[in-house]
Amino acid sequence: MENIEKHLQGLVSAYIADRYDLTITTFEFQQTRKEFKGDITLVTFPLLKPLKQAPEALGQAIGVYLKEKSVFVTDFNVIKGFLNLVLSDAYFIRFLNAIASTSSFGHRPITEKAPFVSDRIFITQHQQTPAPWAYSQQRIGPCSG
């Protein structure tokens, strides 16, 4: 599945190429701050100088374009130079389906630098005796009576 940032980057890049006849392919996205409505935020400040636009006007124009062109953007709001985008349920459903279909999602390959986990009980320098649970595990076995 295509990353949402790559999807949005392609659309914003196409908007800028069409409207301003410029090629810009790198954009700054970040998670929307929790006090604002939105899921992902496009930072428009780096675009102001080459596009010669006010932050609110540029954010509004890009937001309208993304809402029209992307099935994943349902709403937006502009706070100064930040374009906060609300993603659709369809995006999240597609994202979760992609996770469900990937059997190794969240797993990393085992490498030489991977931490070693042992099933042995060790006593540290600061412990004089094993912990009670460790002691009880050591005592499991046939009873001598």
N, C-alpha and C positions, 0 to 999 in steps of 0.2 A: 504494500500500500504506500502511496505517495505521502511523504511527510507534509503536514499542513503548512509549514513554513515555506517549503519549496513550491507548493501549490499557490500560495499567496504571493510569493516572490515573482513567479511567472506572470501572474495577473497584474501586479503593480508595475512590473517592468514593461508589460505590453501597454498599459495605460500611459506611462511616461513616454514611451516611444511614439505612440499614436498622437498624444496631445502636445508634447513638447519637442518631438523629434530628437530625443536624447536617448542614449543607451546607458541605463543604470541597472545593474543586476544584483547588487548586494544591498540588503536592507537589514535594519536592526529590529528584531522581534524580541519581546519579553513577555513574561506572564503578567496579566493584568493585575494591578494591585487590588486587594480584596475590598477596599472601600468604593471601588467603581464597578459598574456593570461591564462584563466582558470576560472573555476567556484568553485572548491573546491580544497583545498591543503592538502596533507598528509605531516606532519612534520616527517622527517626520522631521526632526531638527536637522539631520544630515542632508536632507533633500531641499531645504529652504534656499540655500545659496545658489545651487545650480538651476533651480526651477524659478527662482525669484518670486516666491509666493509667501503669503502670510501663513503661519502655522495652522490656524483654524480653518482658513479657506482651503488649504491643501488637504488637510485631514478630511474635511467634509466632502471634497470632490473625489478623493480616493475611496472613501467609505461608500458613497453612492455607487461608484463604479463596481466595487467588490460585491456589494449587495445585489446588483443587477447581473453580474457575470458569474458569481460563484454560488453553487447550491449549498455550500457549507457556511456561508455568512448570512445570518438572518437579521442582524441589527448591528448598529454601531453607535458610538458617541465619541465626541472629540473633546478632550480636556487639554487646552493649550496646544502643545506639539505632540500629543499622544492620541493616536487613533485606536480606541478600544473596540475590538470586534467580538461579537457574540456568535459563537459557532452553533450550527444546527444540530438537532438530535441525530440527523442522518450521518453527520460526521462521526459522532461518538459511537453510533451503532456500527458503522463501517470499521472504525478503529478497534472496537472490542471484538468484532468478528475476525479481524486480521490477527489479533492476539490469540483468539481461541483456535485458529487454524495453524498456528505455529507451535509445534510440540516442544521446541527448545526455547520458547520465549522466557526471558528472565534468567537463563542459564548462561554461564560463562564456560568456555573450554578450560580444562585442567591444564595448568602450565607448571613449570618448575618453580615459579614464584607464588603459586597458590599456597594458602596456609595449610599446615598439617594439623589434622584433628585426630586425637588418639582416644581410645576407649580405656586407657589405663588410668589408675588413680595415683596421683603424685602428692607428696607432702612438701609444701614449700618451706623455706627457711623459717618463716614466721609461725608455722604451725608445729606444735610439739607432738600432737597426736592427730590422727586422721579425723576428718569431720565425721559426725555421727552417722550420716548416711553412708559414707565410705566404709566405716567400721562395720555397719550392718551388712553391707554387700560382701565384705571380706569373710564374714562369719557364716554365710549361707553354705550349707553342706550337711552331711549326715551328723546327727546328734550323737555325742558320746554320753552315755548315761550311767 
